[in-house]
Amino acid sequence: MSNTLTVRLPEELLERLREKSRRTGLPMGRVVRESLEAALEPEINQAWRKYAGILKDGPPDLSSRKGYSRK
């Protein structure tokens, strides 16, 4: 990689970045790159999310299905 970007972070965000780096064992730069990649992921890959939770076919709760009762 040959491009460098300087970013000023608030102390709290820097501390969270250091903690994630420590927990994962990854360098801070890699954590930042992976987070940016996830944030800038094309919205086409997330288009299905607008449909999450709107299916109306079937029971509202699996526990109400016949055979799944714990009586």
PDB file of N, CA, C and O in Angstrom:
ATOM      1  N   MET A   1       0.848  -1.170   0.000  1.00  0.00           N
ATOM      2  CA  MET A   1       0.000   0.000   0.000  1.00  0.00           C
ATOM      3  C   MET A   1       0.890   1.228   0.000  1.00  0.00           C
ATOM      4  O   MET A   1       1.907   1.284   0.693  1.00  0.00           O
ATOM      5  N   SER A   2       0.492   2.194  -0.780  1.00  0.00           N
ATOM      6  CA  SER A   2       1.343   3.360  -0.887  1.00  0.00           C
ATOM      7  C   SER A   2       0.640   4.660  -0.531  1.00  0.00           C
ATOM      8  O   SER A   2       1.278   5.713  -0.518  1.00  0.00           O
ATOM      9  N   ASN A   3      -0.648   4.619  -0.243  1.00  0.00           N
ATOM     10  CA  ASN A   3      -1.373   5.841   0.093  1.00  0.00           C
ATOM     11  C   ASN A   3      -1.479   5.993   1.595  1.00  0.00           C
ATOM     12  O   ASN A   3      -1.747   5.034   2.320  1.00  0.00           O
ATOM     13  N   THR A   4      -1.265   7.211   2.046  1.00  0.00           N
ATOM     14  CA  THR A   4      -1.332   7.505   3.471  1.00  0.00           C
ATOM     15  C   THR A   4      -2.416   8.542   3.702  1.00  0.00           C
ATOM     16  O   THR A   4      -2.543   9.502   2.942  1.00  0.00           O
ATOM     17  N   LEU A   5      -3.190   8.344   4.751  1.00  0.00           N
ATOM     18  CA  LEU A   5      -4.247   9.269   5.134  1.00  0.00           C
ATOM     19  C   LEU A   5      -4.076   9.583   6.609  1.00  0.00           C
ATOM     20  O   LEU A   5      -3.945   8.678   7.433  1.00  0.00           O
ATOM     21  N   THR A   6      -4.078  10.858   6.937  1.00  0.00           N
ATOM     22  CA  THR A   6      -3.982  11.255   8.339  1.00  0.00           C
ATOM     23  C   THR A   6      -5.369  11.629   8.828  1.00  0.00           C
ATOM     24  O   THR A   6      -6.062  12.430   8.201  1.00  0.00           O
ATOM     25  N   VAL A   7      -5.769  11.049   9.944  1.00  0.00           N
ATOM     26  CA  VAL A   7      -7.097  11.303  10.509  1.00  0.00           C
ATOM     27  C   VAL A   7      -6.930  11.660  11.976  1.00  0.00           C
ATOM     28  O   VAL A   7      -6.173  11.007  12.695  1.00  0.00           O
ATOM     29  N   ARG A   8      -7.624  12.679  12.416  1.00  0.00           N
ATOM     30  CA  ARG A   8      -7.612  13.058  13.832  1.00  0.00           C
ATOM     31  C   ARG A   8      -8.807  12.393  14.515  1.00  0.00           C
ATOM     32  O   ARG A   8      -9.951  12.539  14.085  1.00  0.00           O
ATOM     33  N   LEU A   9      -8.515  11.671  15.574  1.00  0.00           N
ATOM     34  CA  LEU A   9      -9.555  10.947  16.294  1.00  0.00           C
ATOM     35  C   LEU A   9      -9.723  11.505  17.696  1.00  0.00           C
ATOM     36  O   LEU A   9      -8.741  11.861  18.348  1.00  0.00           O
ATOM     37  N   PRO A  10     -10.959  11.583  18.160  1.00  0.00           N
ATOM     38  CA  PRO A  10     -11.174  11.933  19.560  1.00  0.00           C
ATOM     39  C   PRO A  10     -10.556  10.845  20.446  1.00  0.00           C
ATOM     40  O   PRO A  10     -10.454   9.689  20.035  1.00  0.00           O
ATOM     41  N   GLU A  11     -10.156  11.209  21.627  1.00  0.00           N
ATOM     42  CA  GLU A  11      -9.483  10.270  22.532  1.00  0.00           C
ATOM     43  C   GLU A  11     -10.309   9.004  22.762  1.00  0.00           C
ATOM     44  O   GLU A  11      -9.760   7.902  22.788  1.00  0.00           O
ATOM     45  N   GLU A  12     -11.624   9.155  22.928  1.00  0.00           N
ATOM     46  CA  GLU A  12     -12.492   7.996  23.191  1.00  0.00           C
ATOM     47  C   GLU A  12     -12.480   7.026  22.002  1.00  0.00           C
ATOM     48  O   GLU A  12     -12.403   5.812  22.194  1.00  0.00           O
ATOM     49  N   LEU A  13     -12.555   7.551  20.789  1.00  0.00           N
ATOM     50  CA  LEU A  13     -12.544   6.692  19.611  1.00  0.00           C
ATOM     51  C   LEU A  13     -11.189   6.006  19.443  1.00  0.00           C
ATOM     52  O   LEU A  13     -11.126   4.832  19.078  1.00  0.00           O
ATOM     53  N   LEU A  14     -10.126   6.726  19.706  1.00  0.00           N
ATOM     54  CA  LEU A  14      -8.788   6.142  19.630  1.00  0.00           C
ATOM     55  C   LEU A  14      -8.642   5.009  20.643  1.00  0.00           C
ATOM     56  O   LEU A  14      -8.047   3.975  20.341  1.00  0.00           O
ATOM     57  N   GLU A  15      -9.179   5.203  21.826  1.00  0.00           N
ATOM     58  CA  GLU A  15      -9.101   4.159  22.850  1.00  0.00           C
ATOM     59  C   GLU A  15      -9.887   2.917  22.418  1.00  0.00           C
ATOM     60  O   GLU A  15      -9.441   1.791  22.636  1.00  0.00           O
ATOM     61  N   ARG A  16     -11.054   3.125  21.805  1.00  0.00           N
ATOM     62  CA  ARG A  16     -11.843   1.992  21.308  1.00  0.00           C
ATOM     63  C   ARG A  16     -11.102   1.262  20.199  1.00  0.00           C
ATOM     64  O   ARG A  16     -11.143   0.034  20.125  1.00  0.00           O
ATOM     65  N   LEU A  17     -10.425   2.011  19.337  1.00  0.00           N
ATOM     66  CA  LEU A  17      -9.636   1.410  18.266  1.00  0.00           C
ATOM     67  C   LEU A  17      -8.480   0.594  18.837  1.00  0.00           C
ATOM     68  O   LEU A  17      -8.220  -0.521  18.386  1.00  0.00           O
ATOM     69  N   ARG A  18      -7.799   1.145  19.815  1.00  0.00           N
ATOM     70  CA  ARG A  18      -6.694   0.413  20.456  1.00  0.00           C
ATOM     71  C   ARG A  18      -7.196  -0.876  21.105  1.00  0.00           C
ATOM     72  O   ARG A  18      -6.556  -1.924  21.009  1.00  0.00           O
ATOM     73  N   GLU A  19      -8.340  -0.783  21.761  1.00  0.00           N
ATOM     74  CA  GLU A  19      -8.908  -1.958  22.434  1.00  0.00           C
ATOM     75  C   GLU A  19      -9.272  -3.045  21.420  1.00  0.00           C
ATOM     76  O   GLU A  19      -8.979  -4.221  21.639  1.00  0.00           O
ATOM     77  N   LYS A  20      -9.905  -2.660  20.324  1.00  0.00           N
ATOM     78  CA  LYS A  20     -10.269  -3.659  19.303  1.00  0.00           C
ATOM     79  C   LYS A  20      -9.009  -4.267  18.699  1.00  0.00           C
ATOM     80  O   LYS A  20      -8.962  -5.471  18.447  1.00  0.00           O
ATOM     81  N   SER A  21      -8.001  -3.456  18.467  1.00  0.00           N
ATOM     82  CA  SER A  21      -6.737  -3.940  17.938  1.00  0.00           C
ATOM     83  C   SER A  21      -6.113  -4.951  18.896  1.00  0.00           C
ATOM     84  O   SER A  21      -5.612  -5.992  18.473  1.00  0.00           O
ATOM     85  N   ARG A  22      -6.149  -4.639  20.171  1.00  0.00           N
ATOM     86  CA  ARG A  22      -5.582  -5.536  21.177  1.00  0.00           C
ATOM     87  C   ARG A  22      -6.353  -6.852  21.242  1.00  0.00           C
ATOM     88  O   ARG A  22      -5.758  -7.928  21.283  1.00  0.00           O
ATOM     89  N   ARG A  23      -7.694  -6.754  21.251  1.00  0.00           N
ATOM     90  CA  ARG A  23      -8.526  -7.952  21.344  1.00  0.00           C
ATOM     91  C   ARG A  23      -8.377  -8.867  20.139  1.00  0.00           C
ATOM     92  O   ARG A  23      -8.339 -10.088  20.286  1.00  0.00           O
ATOM     93  N   THR A  24      -8.292  -8.280  18.943  1.00  0.00           N
ATOM     94  CA  THR A  24      -8.232  -9.084  17.721  1.00  0.00           C
ATOM     95  C   THR A  24      -6.818  -9.491  17.345  1.00  0.00           C
ATOM     96  O   THR A  24      -6.613 -10.419  16.563  1.00  0.00           O
ATOM     97  N   GLY A  25      -5.839  -8.782  17.914  1.00  0.00           N
ATOM     98  CA  GLY A  25      -4.454  -9.060  17.557  1.00  0.00           C
ATOM     99  C   GLY A  25      -4.057  -8.481  16.213  1.00  0.00           C
ATOM    100  O   GLY A  25      -2.997  -8.811  15.681  1.00  0.00           O
ATOM    101  N   LEU A  26      -4.895  -7.626  15.663  1.00  0.00           N
ATOM    102  CA  LEU A  26      -4.623  -6.991  14.376  1.00  0.00           C
ATOM    103  C   LEU A  26      -4.040  -5.598  14.594  1.00  0.00           C
ATOM    104  O   LEU A  26      -4.357  -4.942  15.587  1.00  0.00           O
ATOM    105  N   PRO A  27      -3.194  -5.146  13.679  1.00  0.00           N
ATOM    106  CA  PRO A  27      -2.691  -3.773  13.784  1.00  0.00           C
ATOM    107  C   PRO A  27      -3.842  -2.774  13.635  1.00  0.00           C
ATOM    108  O   PRO A  27      -4.838  -3.058  12.970  1.00  0.00           O
ATOM    109  N   MET A  28      -3.694  -1.607  14.260  1.00  0.00           N
ATOM    110  CA  MET A  28      -4.755  -0.601  14.198  1.00  0.00           C
ATOM    111  C   MET A  28      -5.074  -0.223  12.756  1.00  0.00           C
ATOM    112  O   MET A  28      -6.241  -0.027  12.418  1.00  0.00           O
ATOM    113  N   GLY A  29      -4.059  -0.117  11.900  1.00  0.00           N
ATOM    114  CA  GLY A  29      -4.290   0.243  10.499  1.00  0.00           C
ATOM    115  C   GLY A  29      -5.195  -0.747   9.795  1.00  0.00           C
ATOM    116  O   GLY A  29      -6.052  -0.360   9.001  1.00  0.00           O
ATOM    117  N   ARG A  30      -5.003  -2.027  10.086  1.00  0.00           N
ATOM    118  CA  ARG A  30      -5.840  -3.051   9.454  1.00  0.00           C
ATOM    119  C   ARG A  30      -7.278  -2.980   9.960  1.00  0.00           C
ATOM    120  O   ARG A  30      -8.222  -3.150   9.188  1.00  0.00           O
ATOM    121  N   VAL A  31      -7.439  -2.730  11.258  1.00  0.00           N
ATOM    122  CA  VAL A  31      -8.792  -2.587  11.821  1.00  0.00           C
ATOM    123  C   VAL A  31      -9.506  -1.425  11.143  1.00  0.00           C
ATOM    124  O   VAL A  31     -10.682  -1.531  10.797  1.00  0.00           O
ATOM    125  N   VAL A  32      -8.793  -0.312  10.953  1.00  0.00           N
ATOM    126  CA  VAL A  32      -9.385   0.866  10.306  1.00  0.00           C
ATOM    127  C   VAL A  32      -9.739   0.533   8.856  1.00  0.00           C
ATOM    128  O   VAL A  32     -10.838   0.860   8.408  1.00  0.00           O
ATOM    129  N   ARG A  33      -8.835  -0.109   8.114  1.00  0.00           N
ATOM    130  CA  ARG A  33      -9.117  -0.446   6.716  1.00  0.00           C
ATOM    131  C   ARG A  33     -10.325  -1.365   6.593  1.00  0.00           C
ATOM    132  O   ARG A  33     -11.181  -1.151   5.735  1.00  0.00           O
ATOM    133  N   GLU A  34     -10.402  -2.383   7.443  1.00  0.00           N
ATOM    134  CA  GLU A  34     -11.539  -3.309   7.379  1.00  0.00           C
ATOM    135  C   GLU A  34     -12.847  -2.610   7.739  1.00  0.00           C
ATOM    136  O   GLU A  34     -13.891  -2.901   7.156  1.00  0.00           O
ATOM    137  N   SER A  35     -12.787  -1.691   8.696  1.00  0.00           N
ATOM    138  CA  SER A  35     -13.991  -0.948   9.074  1.00  0.00           C
ATOM    139  C   SER A  35     -14.443  -0.036   7.939  1.00  0.00           C
ATOM    140  O   SER A  35     -15.639   0.080   7.670  1.00  0.00           O
ATOM    141  N   LEU A  36     -13.492   0.609   7.278  1.00  0.00           N
ATOM    142  CA  LEU A  36     -13.828   1.462   6.137  1.00  0.00           C
ATOM    143  C   LEU A  36     -14.421   0.646   4.995  1.00  0.00           C
ATOM    144  O   LEU A  36     -15.401   1.059   4.375  1.00  0.00           O
ATOM    145  N   GLU A  37     -13.836  -0.496   4.722  1.00  0.00           N
ATOM    146  CA  GLU A  37     -14.359  -1.356   3.662  1.00  0.00           C
ATOM    147  C   GLU A  37     -15.797  -1.762   3.955  1.00  0.00           C
ATOM    148  O   GLU A  37     -16.640  -1.748   3.058  1.00  0.00           O
ATOM    149  N   ALA A  38     -16.081  -2.120   5.195  1.00  0.00           N
ATOM    150  CA  ALA A  38     -17.440  -2.520   5.573  1.00  0.00           C
ATOM    151  C   ALA A  38     -18.401  -1.340   5.464  1.00  0.00           C
ATOM    152  O   ALA A  38     -19.530  -1.502   5.000  1.00  0.00           O
ATOM    153  N   ALA A  39     -17.966  -0.162   5.885  1.00  0.00           N
ATOM    154  CA  ALA A  39     -18.825   1.023   5.843  1.00  0.00           C
ATOM    155  C   ALA A  39     -19.092   1.486   4.419  1.00  0.00           C
ATOM    156  O   ALA A  39     -20.154   2.038   4.132  1.00  0.00           O
ATOM    157  N   LEU A  40     -18.138   1.265   3.530  1.00  0.00           N
ATOM    158  CA  LEU A  40     -18.274   1.726   2.153  1.00  0.00           C
ATOM    159  C   LEU A  40     -18.736   0.628   1.205  1.00  0.00           C
ATOM    160  O   LEU A  40     -18.713   0.804  -0.013  1.00  0.00           O
ATOM    161  N   GLU A  41     -19.152  -0.498   1.760  1.00  0.00           N
ATOM    162  CA  GLU A  41     -19.655  -1.602   0.954  1.00  0.00           C
ATOM    163  C   GLU A  41     -20.826  -1.107   0.113  1.00  0.00           C
ATOM    164  O   GLU A  41     -21.685  -0.375   0.605  1.00  0.00           O
ATOM    165  N   PRO A  42     -20.860  -1.505  -1.147  1.00  0.00           N
ATOM    166  CA  PRO A  42     -21.973  -1.049  -2.003  1.00  0.00           C
ATOM    167  C   PRO A  42     -23.318  -1.412  -1.396  1.00  0.00           C
ATOM    168  O   PRO A  42     -23.508  -2.506  -0.862  1.00  0.00           O
ATOM    169  N   GLU A  43     -24.239  -0.477  -1.490  1.00  0.00           N
ATOM    170  CA  GLU A  43     -25.565  -0.691  -0.902  1.00  0.00           C
ATOM    171  C   GLU A  43     -26.319  -1.825  -1.578  1.00  0.00           C
ATOM    172  O   GLU A  43     -27.261  -2.367  -1.000  1.00  0.00           O
ATOM    173  N   ILE A  44     -25.927  -2.188  -2.776  1.00  0.00           N
ATOM    174  CA  ILE A  44     -26.615  -3.275  -3.468  1.00  0.00           C
ATOM    175  C   ILE A  44     -26.505  -4.579  -2.689  1.00  0.00           C
ATOM    176  O   ILE A  44     -27.404  -5.417  -2.759  1.00  0.00           O
ATOM    177  N   ASN A  45     -25.411  -4.763  -1.946  1.00  0.00           N
ATOM    178  CA  ASN A  45     -25.249  -5.970  -1.145  1.00  0.00           C
ATOM    179  C   ASN A  45     -26.139  -5.949   0.091  1.00  0.00           C
ATOM    180  O   ASN A  45     -26.347  -6.986   0.721  1.00  0.00           O
ATOM    181  N   GLN A  46     -26.662  -4.789   0.441  1.00  0.00           N
ATOM    182  CA  GLN A  46     -27.489  -4.674   1.631  1.00  0.00           C
ATOM    183  C   GLN A  46     -28.951  -4.382   1.289  1.00  0.00           C
ATOM    184  O   GLN A  46     -29.750  -4.080   2.175  1.00  0.00           O
ATOM    185  N   ALA A  47     -29.296  -4.473   0.011  1.00  0.00           N
ATOM    186  CA  ALA A  47     -30.654  -4.142  -0.423  1.00  0.00           C
ATOM    187  C   ALA A  47     -31.708  -5.026   0.238  1.00  0.00           C
ATOM    188  O   ALA A  47     -32.835  -4.582   0.457  1.00  0.00           O
ATOM    189  N   TRP A  48     -31.359  -6.265   0.555  1.00  0.00           N
ATOM    190  CA  TRP A  48     -32.321  -7.188   1.159  1.00  0.00           C
ATOM    191  C   TRP A  48     -32.770  -6.727   2.529  1.00  0.00           C
ATOM    192  O   TRP A  48     -33.838  -7.128   2.991  1.00  0.00           O
ATOM    193  N   ARG A  49     -31.979  -5.890   3.195  1.00  0.00           N
ATOM    194  CA  ARG A  49     -32.301  -5.483   4.572  1.00  0.00           C
ATOM    195  C   ARG A  49     -33.617  -4.729   4.679  1.00  0.00           C
ATOM    196  O   ARG A  49     -34.269  -4.764   5.722  1.00  0.00           O
ATOM    197  N   LYS A  50     -34.014  -4.042   3.602  1.00  0.00           N
ATOM    198  CA  LYS A  50     -35.268  -3.292   3.693  1.00  0.00           C
ATOM    199  C   LYS A  50     -36.469  -4.228   3.788  1.00  0.00           C
ATOM    200  O   LYS A  50     -37.562  -3.798   4.159  1.00  0.00           O
ATOM    201  N   TYR A  51     -36.273  -5.500   3.457  1.00  0.00           N
ATOM    202  CA  TYR A  51     -37.356  -6.473   3.534  1.00  0.00           C
ATOM    203  C   TYR A  51     -37.332  -7.285   4.833  1.00  0.00           C
ATOM    204  O   TYR A  51     -38.242  -8.076   5.078  1.00  0.00           O
ATOM    205  N   ALA A  52     -36.343  -7.107   5.636  1.00  0.00           N
ATOM    206  CA  ALA A  52     -36.215  -7.880   6.875  1.00  0.00           C
ATOM    207  C   ALA A  52     -37.385  -7.583   7.814  1.00  0.00           C
ATOM    208  O   ALA A  52     -37.681  -6.425   8.110  1.00  0.00           O
ATOM    209  N   GLY A  53     -38.031  -8.630   8.267  1.00  0.00           N
ATOM    210  CA  GLY A  53     -39.098  -8.478   9.255  1.00  0.00           C
ATOM    211  C   GLY A  53     -40.466  -8.159   8.702  1.00  0.00           C
ATOM    212  O   GLY A  53     -41.388  -7.920   9.482  1.00  0.00           O
ATOM    213  N   ILE A  54     -40.647  -8.145   7.376  1.00  0.00           N
ATOM    214  CA  ILE A  54     -41.958  -7.768   6.854  1.00  0.00           C
ATOM    215  C   ILE A  54     -42.762  -8.951   6.322  1.00  0.00           C
ATOM    216  O   ILE A  54     -43.889  -8.774   5.859  1.00  0.00           O
ATOM    217  N   LEU A  55     -42.198 -10.146   6.382  1.00  0.00           N
ATOM    218  CA  LEU A  55     -42.934 -11.313   5.898  1.00  0.00           C
ATOM    219  C   LEU A  55     -44.164 -11.532   6.762  1.00  0.00           C
ATOM    220  O   LEU A  55     -44.084 -11.535   7.990  1.00  0.00           O
ATOM    221  N   LYS A  56     -45.299 -11.715   6.106  1.00  0.00           N
ATOM    222  CA  LYS A  56     -46.549 -11.842   6.855  1.00  0.00           C
ATOM    223  C   LYS A  56     -47.137 -13.236   6.734  1.00  0.00           C
ATOM    224  O   LYS A  56     -48.202 -13.511   7.287  1.00  0.00           O
ATOM    225  N   ASP A  57     -46.463 -14.110   6.024  1.00  0.00           N
ATOM    226  CA  ASP A  57     -46.958 -15.464   5.851  1.00  0.00           C
ATOM    227  C   ASP A  57     -46.399 -16.339   6.962  1.00  0.00           C
ATOM    228  O   ASP A  57     -45.185 -16.390   7.159  1.00  0.00           O
ATOM    229  N   GLY A  58     -47.256 -17.017   7.674  1.00  0.00           N
ATOM    230  CA  GLY A  58     -46.804 -17.888   8.746  1.00  0.00           C
ATOM    231  C   GLY A  58     -47.096 -17.294  10.106  1.00  0.00           C
ATOM    232  O   GLY A  58     -47.579 -16.167  10.216  1.00  0.00           O
ATOM    233  N   PRO A  59     -46.799 -18.057  11.135  1.00  0.00           N
ATOM    234  CA  PRO A  59     -47.096 -17.595  12.496  1.00  0.00           C
ATOM    235  C   PRO A  59     -46.154 -16.461  12.896  1.00  0.00           C
ATOM    236  O   PRO A  59     -45.017 -16.398  12.428  1.00  0.00           O
ATOM    237  N   PRO A  60     -46.625 -15.574  13.756  1.00  0.00           N
ATOM    238  CA  PRO A  60     -45.768 -14.477  14.198  1.00  0.00           C
ATOM    239  C   PRO A  60     -44.627 -14.940  15.093  1.00  0.00           C
ATOM    240  O   PRO A  60     -43.635 -14.232  15.267  1.00  0.00           O
ATOM    241  N   ASP A  61     -44.777 -16.130  15.657  1.00  0.00           N
ATOM    242  CA  ASP A  61     -43.785 -16.647  16.586  1.00  0.00           C
ATOM    243  C   ASP A  61     -43.719 -18.158  16.408  1.00  0.00           C
ATOM    244  O   ASP A  61     -44.755 -18.823  16.426  1.00  0.00           O
ATOM    245  N   LEU A  62     -42.530 -18.707  16.237  1.00  0.00           N
ATOM    246  CA  LEU A  62     -42.422 -20.146  16.028  1.00  0.00           C
ATOM    247  C   LEU A  62     -42.999 -20.949  17.178  1.00  0.00           C
ATOM    248  O   LEU A  62     -43.437 -22.082  16.981  1.00  0.00           O
ATOM    249  N   SER A  63     -43.005 -20.384  18.366  1.00  0.00           N
ATOM    250  CA  SER A  63     -43.531 -21.124  19.511  1.00  0.00           C
ATOM    251  C   SER A  63     -45.033 -21.337  19.403  1.00  0.00           C
ATOM    252  O   SER A  63     -45.587 -22.170  20.121  1.00  0.00           O
ATOM    253  N   SER A  64     -45.709 -20.596  18.513  1.00  0.00           N
ATOM    254  CA  SER A  64     -47.147 -20.766  18.357  1.00  0.00           C
ATOM    255  C   SER A  64     -47.487 -21.818  17.299  1.00  0.00           C
ATOM    256  O   SER A  64     -48.659 -22.131  17.090  1.00  0.00           O
ATOM    257  N   ARG A  65     -46.457 -22.369  16.628  1.00  0.00           N
ATOM    258  CA  ARG A  65     -46.706 -23.405  15.632  1.00  0.00           C
ATOM    259  C   ARG A  65     -47.026 -24.720  16.310  1.00  0.00           C
ATOM    260  O   ARG A  65     -46.479 -25.040  17.366  1.00  0.00           O
ATOM    261  N   LYS A  66     -47.926 -25.486  15.686  1.00  0.00           N
ATOM    262  CA  LYS A  66     -48.300 -26.779  16.217  1.00  0.00           C
ATOM    263  C   LYS A  66     -47.066 -27.673  16.296  1.00  0.00           C
ATOM    264  O   LYS A  66     -46.299 -27.762  15.337  1.00  0.00           O
ATOM    265  N   GLY A  67     -46.879 -28.316  17.403  1.00  0.00           N
ATOM    266  CA  GLY A  67     -45.750 -29.211  17.592  1.00  0.00           C
ATOM    267  C   GLY A  67     -44.556 -28.527  18.235  1.00  0.00           C
ATOM    268  O   GLY A  67     -43.585 -29.196  18.590  1.00  0.00           O
ATOM    269  N   TYR A  68     -44.602 -27.219  18.393  1.00  0.00           N
ATOM    270  CA  TYR A  68     -43.486 -26.498  19.003  1.00  0.00           C
ATOM    271  C   TYR A  68     -43.828 -25.995  20.398  1.00  0.00           C
ATOM    272  O   TYR A  68     -43.030 -25.307  21.035  1.00  0.00           O
ATOM    273  N   SER A  69     -45.008 -26.340  20.858  1.00  0.00           N
ATOM    274  CA  SER A  69     -45.441 -25.895  22.177  1.00  0.00           C
ATOM    275  C   SER A  69     -44.706 -26.700  23.247  1.00  0.00           C
ATOM    276  O   SER A  69     -44.420 -27.882  23.060  1.00  0.00           O
ATOM    277  N   ARG A  70     -44.406 -26.054  24.359  1.00  0.00           N
ATOM    278  CA  ARG A  70     -43.709 -26.739  25.450  1.00  0.00           C
ATOM    279  C   ARG A  70     -44.653 -27.092  26.590  1.00  0.00           C
ATOM    280  O   ARG A  70     -44.264 -27.045  27.756  1.00  0.00           O
ATOM    281  N   LYS A  71     -45.875 -27.439  26.265  1.00  0.00           N
ATOM    282  CA  LYS A  71     -46.879 -27.773  27.279  1.00  0.00           C
ATOM    283  C   LYS A  71     -46.643 -29.149  27.822  1.00  0.00           C
ATOM    284  O   LYS A  71     -47.389 -29.607  28.688  1.00  0.00           O
TER     285      LYS A  71
END
